[in-house]
Amino acid sequence: MTKDAKNRQLDQHRVRSADAAMTTDQGIRVDDTDNSLRAGTRGPTLMEDFHVREKLTRFDHERIPERVVHARGAGAYGHFQVYEPLAEWTAAQFLNDPSARTPVFVRFSTVAGSRGSADTVRDVRGFATKFFTPQGNFDLVGNNMPVFFIQDGAKFPDFVHAVKPEPHNEIPQAQSAHDTFWDFVQLQPETLHMVMWLMSDRAIPRSYRMMQGFGVHTFRFVNAAGQGTFVKFHWKPLLGSHSLVWDEVLRIQGNDPDFNRRDLWEAIEQGAFPEWELGVQLVPEEREHEFGVDLLDPTKIIPEEVVPVRPVGRLVLDRNPDNFFAETEQVAFHVANVVPGIDFSNDPLLQARLFSYLDTQLIRLGGPNFAQLPVNRPLTGVHNDQRDGYGQHLVHTSRTSYAPNSLSGGCPAAGDGYRHFQERVDGRKVRERSPSFADHYSQATLFWNSMSDWEKQHIAEAFLFELGHVTQGPIKQGVLAHLGAIHPDLAALVAAGLGLAVPERTEVHDRTSPALSLAGRPGTPATRKVAVLMADGADADAVLAVRRRLEELGAVCEVLAPREGMAGEVAVDKRLGTAASVLYDAVLLADGKQLAQLGQAVHFIREAYKHGKPIAAVGTGLELLHAAALPGDRGVITGDPVADAFAEAIGAHRFYDRDISTLAA
Ligand code: HDE
């Protein structure tokens, strides 16, 4: 791996004490760390035991406040490279030099859960990128959905309080399926478009590596001539956008609460570096009002079919952090970290964020010097007259800490420094929303209209699950009334499941935006996990031939057998009882003689089938397939040659159109 500047900078801070003799924090060698100093072997412990006191004090102070939102996350280093200079729109240096690799740190996260909550909950995912550019740090602090729940940052504490565990009993953890969230939704209909995304499979991504990212707000590019262009940022994963299914999610939470974190970690360790393409939607200032929505309203998109997403660069994540706390926990993103050439819009949600992130870092990281932490340090060096504070690591040697000064040169402000876009602002001070923010339904309808049949079914089922956990009838009724205004079909499906009256039919538009659907997205078997079910009697040659082909295409195969060790001549990776079908993307059945008798193996296959996963059988694996008595054969590959058809099916991800109504598994 190439050592970029950020790596070199971090190298200076890495501490590897494995072989060194133990010392206290003061550097004094420790003779014994297992026994405290006491008066006699059975006597009281002595205050003068400075080593044990220090050790316990340090332990007592290990925790810092978790993030108020996005507490649960996973990060990685990598680099970004622009394809072509974007000088026409932005002066940002890292967006104008195709030969430069800009180091990045990315942190993915869920929003609602605590730091130790499960990864695969129904939630929005954070997708925050810190670019260490030659002009300082640029943070693109986005999500995996292109809109947000509220239009004004003033509502953020209310929204977060509503979705978080309820205050009296702190239940439920990392779930929106409870009264306070849905109460907020029914009373605050600006949430509805985002709620449609949240009820869709976008909220349960298969992998951080397989989800889109969005800057959400409209930002502004500014070119060297000071000319502004509105811009919306998009990340598109090269592995395609894919999701889990809800029943699977519930089971993964028990089997592997670290499912997404582990997936990212393992892919990078195995050299399968995840990649995204950065895209921009560009809107010249004079076209601002052409789209029927207000570009400052963060609950709206500009459909890609209206303003295409122009691919501008590539992000690669190629290195795991060395220390979770030092890097992933202490990374401090801030929407206001922008470089010359990138500026804000007046989106009232974005404007509130400009205050909140700095404020939160002060309490979370214990004072104003958090930018000195290795993961946060810009590559440019920092020169100013800001001084002191908790945790000051720098030894400023100059006699002066003010500007201007005549004693030591000071730090003159540079003429070519960051210049805010000179937008003309003129208005009365009001606490009012613009009437152009008033429509809360038409894009929720657009989202519903754009879904395939199976996506619609998943959305309706998600509403049923969520509202099924709401205890107050009027809240369900309130939500249902809104669903009626989004689409009568959706309202009818949900009303039927809840046993409630269908709201009166309203007229809705029939526009679509095909880019919103996850259906039919091209896929690849690369990095997909395939469970190979084997036992002693399997035809090893047939299995290995398929396995070889899948691995050539980048898939990861794990051999599962009734016990660890060897299955015939093939090494076993895991005991069947330790694994679960929900942790794999596809199943290859390689033995039927022993496994067909094993309930665990039969359950494994039936569950994989229920979750739409490709299944292939070779040799006596056909007997196992037979024993599983699946109700259909969509995505079940048995004919010869198996390998390529299986690989294609894995790339297609899931067979959502299977009839699973008779499967109890
Ligand atoms: Fe955040 N958000 N947010 N947010 N947000 C935080 O900052 C906040 C919003 C997002 O991996 C906090 O360091 C306000 C939108 C991500 O470290 C906090 C408002 C979007 C992350 C905060 C919003 C985001 C955060 C918590 C409404 C998508 C995790 C800890 C005005 C575009 C970054 C922290 C990481 C984190 C405030 C709305 C994305 C409290 C006040 C919209 C990805 O400052």
Residues whose N, C-alpha, C, O or C-beta is under 5 A from the ligand:
A	BS01	HDE	R67 V68 V69 H70 R107 S109 G126 F127 A128 V141 G142 N143 F148 G153 F156 F214 G215 V216 V331 F333 L349 A352 R353 S356 Y357 T360
